[in-house]
Amino acid sequence: MGFQPNWNEVQPEHKWNILLKQKRFLLWAIYTSVGGMMLGTFLPSNAFSSTYNLTWQGYDFSVAGTATAMPAFQRQMGEVFPSQPSGYLIPARIQSGWFAASAAGDAIGSILAGLLLGWLGRKHVIGIGSVITAVGVAMQVASKNWHLFLAARFVNGIFGLSSLLQ
């Protein structure tokens, strides 16, 4: 009764009906893509290149750079600096620490993901990575000082890069 898709051919005009019939697939697709949506993806070096560089576009890798320019974020995480328009400045040592924590998390996460792949399998490792990434982003959003934001960047980095490389 109702819509019966032909599973032997691609039917883009019926994509929503097919997804509603395959709720389990839909939930799994959403679950495993959380990390990728929050972190972003590799982008080509330029529009005419097939080589990829480490240009990231996503929540985690753009939040620290974008948020540091916002006056409210500067007041929350920064130090008093009267010559700034907001009156606060986030020192370079703190911003460098945020970037380094994310890179260190990436290195550790790549090793852990490789080890866990053999024990748990690809789907479970990507699922774990998605949950850890979501926790890291939630920690960043909830952080009230730069120390917690630093820890959140590390946690988010643990499975950020490695889950994208699976």
C-alpha positions as CSV (number, residue, x, y, z in Angstrom):
1,M,0.0,0.0,0.0
2,G,1.2,3.5,-0.7
3,F,4.5,4.3,-2.3
4,Q,6.6,1.3,-3.5
5,P,10.0,2.4,-4.7
6,N,11.8,0.5,-7.5
7,W,15.1,-0.3,-5.7
8,N,16.8,-1.2,-9.0
9,E,17.0,2.4,-10.3
10,V,17.8,5.8,-9.0
11,Q,14.7,7.9,-8.4
12,P,15.7,11.3,-7.1
13,E,12.1,12.6,-7.4
14,H,11.1,10.1,-4.7
15,K,14.1,10.7,-2.3
16,W,11.9,11.8,0.6
17,N,9.5,8.9,0.3
18,I,12.4,6.5,0.1
19,L,14.1,8.0,3.2
20,L,10.8,7.8,5.1
21,K,10.5,4.1,4.2
22,Q,14.1,3.5,5.3
23,K,14.1,5.3,8.7
24,R,16.9,3.2,10.0
25,F,19.2,4.2,7.1
26,L,18.2,7.9,7.6
27,L,19.0,7.8,11.3
28,W,22.4,6.1,10.6
29,A,23.3,8.7,7.9
30,I,22.5,11.5,10.3
31,Y,24.4,9.9,13.2
32,T,27.6,9.2,11.2
33,S,27.6,12.6,9.6
34,V,27.5,14.7,12.7
35,G,31.3,14.9,13.0
36,G,31.7,15.9,9.3
37,M,29.0,18.5,9.5
38,M,30.6,20.1,12.6
39,L,34.2,19.8,11.4
40,G,34.0,20.4,7.7
41,T,35.9,18.9,4.8
42,F,39.0,19.2,2.7
43,L,38.6,21.8,0.0
44,P,40.5,22.0,-3.4
45,S,43.4,24.4,-3.4
46,N,41.6,26.4,-6.0
47,A,38.7,26.0,-8.4
48,F,40.9,24.6,-11.2
49,S,42.9,22.2,-9.0
50,S,42.4,18.6,-8.1
51,T,44.9,18.7,-5.3
52,Y,43.6,19.2,-1.8
53,N,45.3,21.2,0.9
54,L,44.5,21.6,4.6
55,T,41.9,24.2,4.1
56,W,39.1,23.4,6.5
57,Q,35.6,24.9,6.4
58,G,33.5,23.8,9.3
59,Y,32.4,24.7,12.8
60,D,35.4,23.5,14.7
61,F,38.1,24.9,12.5
62,S,36.5,28.2,11.9
63,V,35.0,28.9,15.4
64,A,38.2,29.9,17.0
65,G,39.3,32.2,14.2
66,T,35.9,33.8,13.8
67,A,34.9,34.0,17.4
68,T,38.1,35.8,18.4
69,A,37.0,38.8,16.5
70,M,33.7,39.1,18.3
71,P,33.7,41.6,21.2
72,A,31.5,39.4,23.5
73,F,33.9,36.5,23.0
74,Q,36.9,38.7,23.6
75,R,35.4,39.9,26.9
76,Q,34.7,36.3,27.9
77,M,38.0,34.7,27.0
78,G,40.4,37.7,26.7
79,E,42.4,40.0,28.9
80,V,41.9,43.7,29.4
81,F,43.6,45.6,26.6
82,P,42.4,49.3,26.4
83,S,43.5,50.0,22.9
84,Q,41.2,47.4,21.4
85,P,37.7,48.6,20.5
86,S,36.1,46.0,22.8
87,G,38.6,46.8,25.6
88,Y,39.8,43.2,25.6
89,L,42.2,41.0,23.6
90,I,42.8,37.3,23.3
91,P,46.6,36.9,23.4
92,A,48.4,35.1,20.7
93,R,49.6,32.5,23.2
94,I,46.0,31.4,24.0
95,Q,45.0,31.4,20.3
96,S,48.1,29.3,19.5
97,G,47.2,26.9,22.3
98,W,43.8,26.4,20.9
99,F,45.2,25.5,17.5
100,A,47.9,23.3,19.0
101,A,45.3,21.5,21.2
102,S,43.2,20.7,18.1
103,A,46.3,19.4,16.2
104,A,47.4,17.3,19.2
105,G,43.9,15.8,19.4
106,D,44.1,15.1,15.7
107,A,47.3,13.2,16.1
108,I,46.1,11.1,19.1
109,G,42.7,10.5,17.4
110,S,44.4,9.2,14.2
111,I,46.3,6.7,16.3
112,L,43.3,5.7,18.4
113,A,41.0,5.4,15.3
114,G,43.5,3.1,13.6
115,L,43.7,0.8,16.7
116,L,39.9,0.8,17.2
117,L,39.1,0.0,13.6
118,G,40.5,-3.5,14.0
119,W,38.5,-4.2,17.2
120,L,35.2,-2.4,16.6
121,G,34.9,-1.9,12.9
122,R,34.5,1.1,10.7
123,K,30.9,2.0,11.5
124,H,31.4,2.0,15.2
125,V,34.6,4.0,15.1
126,I,32.9,6.7,13.0
127,G,29.9,6.6,15.3
128,I,32.2,7.1,18.4
129,G,34.0,9.8,16.6
130,S,30.8,11.6,15.8
131,V,29.7,11.5,19.5
132,I,33.1,12.7,20.7
133,T,33.0,15.5,18.2
134,A,29.6,16.6,19.3
135,V,30.8,16.5,23.0
136,G,33.8,18.7,22.0
137,V,31.6,21.2,20.2
138,A,29.2,21.3,23.1
139,M,32.1,22.0,25.5
140,Q,33.3,24.8,23.3
141,V,29.9,26.4,23.2
142,A,29.4,26.1,27.0
143,S,32.9,27.2,27.9
144,K,33.1,30.3,30.1
145,N,36.9,30.6,30.1
146,W,39.8,29.9,27.8
147,H,41.0,26.9,29.8
148,L,37.8,24.9,29.1
149,F,37.8,26.1,25.5
150,L,41.3,24.7,25.2
151,A,40.3,21.3,26.6
152,A,37.2,21.3,24.3
153,R,39.5,21.9,21.2
154,F,41.6,18.9,22.3
155,V,38.5,16.7,22.8
156,N,37.0,17.8,19.5
157,G,40.3,17.1,17.7
158,I,40.6,13.5,19.0
159,F,38.2,12.1,16.4
160,G,37.7,15.1,14.2
161,L,40.3,14.5,11.5
162,S,40.5,10.7,11.9
163,S,36.8,10.2,11.5
164,L,36.9,12.1,8.2
165,L,39.8,10.0,7.0
166,Q,38.0,6.7,7.6
